[in-house]
């Protein structure tokens, strides 16, 4: 497994996700082939289209509610 290095989030920049209005992403670690770690801010009512990740994805909700249609 490739070692993952965390980044200093105090100097990191939130990036707008144009395809999802009202959504911003902040990388928390350097991406590796096994996946990435990031923080996401989403506006209420945001719908993320069905998509695929080559590895497992885990979601930890800090505030609010998330509904998924996944199995």
N, C-alpha and C positions, 0 to 999 in steps of 0.2 A: 504494500500500500504506500502511496506517495505521501510524504509529510505535508501537512497543510499549515501554512503560516498565517496567523491572524494579523490584521491591519489595525492601525491606530484610528479608531472611528472618530476621534476628536478632530482629525484633520481631513477625514473623508468627506466627499461631496455626495449629497443625494442626487440621483439622476432621475429625470422624468422619463416615464415609459409612454411614448407617444401613442402607442396602440391602445393603451388603457388610460384614458383621461382621468386625472385626479390621483394617479398612482406614481409613487416614487420608490426607488430601490437604493439601498446602501450596502455595499459589499462589506462583510465582516472578516473575510479571509480570502487569501489567494485561491482562485479556482484550481481544482485538481481533477484528473479523469474520473474519480469516484464521485464527484459532485462539488457543489459550492455551498457556502453559508452566507446568507444575506438577510437583511431586515427590509420589510416591505411596508409602506404606508399606502392604504387604499381608502378612497372616498366611499362613504356608505352607498350601497347598491351596486358597487363595481361587480361586473361579471367577467370572469376570466374564461376565455374559450377553451374547449377541450383541447388538450395538448399532451405531449409525451416527453418524458425525461428518461435518459438511458440508465438512471439509477433511482433508488428509492428517494422519496421526498417526504420530509417531516415538517409539520407546521405547528408552531407554538403561538397561540393568539395572546397578545399582551393586553388588548383592549377591544371589546366588541365581540361579534359573533361571525363565524364563517360557516357557510353551508357548502357541502361538496356533493357532487353526483357520482364520485368515484366509488369503486368497489373496495 
